[in-house]
Amino acid sequence: MRYPYSRQEITPDDIAAVTTALTGEHLTQGPQVAAFEQEFATALGAPHAIACSNGTAALHLAYLAANLGPERGLLTSPVTFLATAAAARMCGAPVAFADVDPGSGNLTPATVAAALAKTAKPIAAITTVHLGGRVTDLAALREIADAHDCLLIEDACHAPGATYRNAAGVAHHVGACRHADMAVFSFHAIKHIAMGEGGAVTLRDPDCAHRLRTIRNHGMSRRPEDWQHPPEPDAPWYYEMADIGYNYRLTDVQCALGRSQLRRLDESLRKRRRIAAFYREHLDDIPFVRLPALPPEPEEHAWHLFSLAIDFTALGRTRGEIMRALADAGVGSQVLYIPLHHQPYYREQTNRPLPGADAYYAQSLSIPMYPQLTDDDLQEIVAVIRRVLRP
Ligand SMILES: Cc1ncc(COP(=O)(O)O)c(C=O)c1O
């Protein structure tokens, strides 16, 4: 595909960083991991970041820390990747969905409050997804979470570098955890920071950060203050496992790549914002097509996705026909996401109706969005889209 809907950007600096890490002393947990964690946390304004093997592992770690389980469920958006809810099922927790705003595909305070009023089991955590890089109303969701005695978690896999305002109008970075208890990121190949696979949890609570680090590494603690049965004080070989843990470690090699990518995050966000502005200027007059709304100033979108809302019925063509015609002309497109309550796994066990999510899904189509797109590329993509969508 000439222009896939997304594509990773690997520079000579990235390759040099990986090569250096490969010839270092550590391949798994070494200095690159610690340095990445520190730099990522600093970039977002969070005190702690725990790097782990992927975004799904990050969600699982966050849900374990939130003590999700059979009697303590998750409330989340149905318009997200499978992992947001599946990680709760890995804890044995029930999953309930709140509806979304049909325009943005995001949870709103009203839909979350309505869903909480209806859930049968206690909800331990609300996970809000910043779909495509557009931040949800974290300040209002915090108030709702407090009123229902549950944690607020950001699935910020699409939104590193996005900002939002608090009630006083002060801007915060997604993942700074000024309102959420934890935020979860993915460093999958097509995300803003690409490591192939990778993830992180950011948070403020130092004890919870230690717990997450322990669960990430088999539940092993080498900290004497955690030990229940030390054979001698400060035994240099000794560790204890007090609870179940996993191998969710990220490697030094991946973190070397991540550090190099992180250095370009601001530049990559600027390029994504420029691409979004270009699309907004050149696609805003096509019949039966709506463009994604901009967040109110001074909030900043992270533009992981640029999703059109197309009224396929009015256009008289199916989504499949449009996708195939775009692909034939070299332009990739994708549907993000098939709502989770449509999946066979959830059909029997979750609440519905979710008309906002169904309406969002019926019209959504994401078009190419990645920093390498030049003006010439964009001119070509826009020309193809205009031709294919001509009524
Ligand atoms: C919104 C969202 N949540 C969670 C994940 C899971 O991340 P990963 O693929 O790194 O496990 C992804 C990645 O695809 C995602 O887009």
The ligand as an ORCA input file, in Angstrom:
! r2SCAN-3c Opt
* xyz 0 1
  C      -6.702      2.035     22.693
  C      -5.742      0.893     22.851
  N      -5.696      0.240     24.019
  C      -4.847     -0.785     24.212
  C      -3.997     -1.220     23.213
  C      -3.103     -2.407     23.454
  O      -1.771     -2.111     23.263
  P      -0.735     -3.235     22.734
  O      -1.083     -3.551     21.329
  O       0.587     -2.557     22.883
  O      -0.882     -4.404     23.644
  C      -3.993     -0.560     21.992
  C      -3.068     -0.955     20.908
  O      -3.375     -1.418     19.877
  C      -4.905      0.512     21.785
  O      -4.963      1.152     20.611
*
